[in-house]
Amino acid sequence: MIFVKLSSVERSDKLKYKKLFLFTEYFLKFNDQMTQKKRTADAPPSSLVFNPFNYKLLATGLFLVIAGFTAMYLENEVSGFISLFISPIVIMAGYITVIFAIMTRTSTADSSESSKVN
């Protein structure tokens, strides 16, 4: 039976891993506790991330972006009027619409809060 003496480097590595393990275990327990508190305090989660209005805005924005790039491609001129002026405006409007659709909050939460107050 051969005993190998651990060097100080190996011991410090073991200690680091042990501390890291304990920290992650504590963090996961704390995270579970916080999510349980949040779930009990909030209303039951809905199945959709956005409401139908947000999805319609998102689809409209994506349509505008695709239409702008398609119009730019179909004109096929570098210095054409549509390629220089119309298509970039349509594309930017599409991007702004997509950002607005993502950033907009649902109005159902606001109406439910106002009904609770009354």
C-alpha positions in Angstrom: 0.0 0.0 0.0 1.5 3.3 -1.1 0.6 6.6 0.5 1.0 9.6 -1.6 1.3 12.9 0.2 -0.8 15.6 -1.3 1.1 18.7 -2.2 -0.1 22.1 -1.0 -1.4 22.9 -4.5 -3.6 19.9 -4.6 -5.0 20.7 -1.2 -5.8 24.2 -2.1 -7.5 23.0 -5.3 -9.6 20.7 -3.2 -10.5 23.5 -0.8 -11.4 25.8 -3.7 -13.7 23.1 -5.3 -15.3 22.4 -1.9 -16.0 26.1 -1.4 -17.4 26.5 -4.9 -19.6 23.5 -4.4 -20.9 24.9 -1.1 -21.5 28.3 -2.6 -23.5 26.8 -5.6 -25.5 24.6 -3.3 -26.4 27.7 -1.1 -27.2 29.8 -4.2 -29.5 27.1 -5.6 -31.4 26.8 -2.3 -31.8 30.6 -2.1 -32.9 30.8 -5.7 -35.6 28.1 -5.1 -36.8 29.9 -2.0 -37.1 33.2 -3.9 -39.0 31.6 -6.8 -41.4 29.9 -4.4 -42.1 33.3 -2.7 -42.5 35.0 -6.1 -45.0 32.3 -7.3 -47.1 32.5 -4.2 -47.2 36.3 -4.3 -48.0 36.6 -8.0 -51.0 35.5 -10.0 -50.8 32.2 -11.8 -48.5 32.4 -14.8 -50.2 32.7 -18.2 -49.4 30.3 -21.0 -48.4 33.0 -23.5 -45.5 35.5 -23.1 -47.3 38.2 -25.1 -51.0 39.0 -25.6 -52.5 38.8 -29.1 -52.0 42.5 -29.8 -48.2 42.1 -29.3 -48.1 39.1 -31.7 -50.0 41.2 -34.3 -47.5 44.1 -33.9 -44.6 41.6 -34.1 -46.0 40.1 -37.3 -46.6 43.6 -38.8 -43.0 44.6 -38.0 -41.6 41.5 -39.5 -43.7 42.0 -42.6 -42.5 45.6 -43.0 -38.8 44.5 -42.7 -39.3 41.8 -45.3 -41.2 44.1 -47.6 -38.5 46.8 -47.4 -35.7 44.3 -48.2 -37.8 42.8 -51.0 -38.6 46.2 -52.5 -34.9 47.1 -52.4 -34.0 43.8 -54.1 -36.7 44.0 -56.8 -35.6 47.5 -57.9 -32.1 46.2 -58.3 -30.6 49.7 -58.7 -28.0 51.2 -56.4 -29.1 54.8 -57.0 -32.8 54.2 -57.4 -35.4 56.2 -55.6 -37.0 53.2 -53.8 -33.6 51.7 -52.8 -32.3 55.0 -51.4 -35.4 56.5 -49.8 -38.5 54.3 -49.5 -37.0 50.9 -48.5 -34.8 52.2 -45.6 -37.8 54.1 -44.2 -40.0 51.0 -44.4 -37.2 48.8 -42.9 -36.7 51.2 -40.0 -40.4 51.4 -39.4 -40.4 47.6 -39.2 -37.6 47.5 -36.7 -39.2 50.1 -34.5 -42.5 48.2 -34.7 -40.8 45.0 -33.6 -39.1 46.7 -30.7 -42.3 48.3 -29.7 -44.1 45.0 -29.8 -41.5 43.4 -27.6 -41.3 46.2 -25.1 -45.1 46.8 -24.7 -46.7 45.5 -21.5 -50.0 43.7 -21.6 -53.0 45.9 -20.6 -54.8 43.0 -19.0 -52.6 43.2 -15.9 -53.4 46.9 -15.5 -57.2 46.4 -15.8 -57.1 43.5 -13.3 -55.3 45.7 -10.8 -57.8 48.5 -11.2 -60.6 46.1 -10.7 -59.0 44.9 -7.4 -58.9 48.5 -6.1 -62.6 49.1 -6.8 
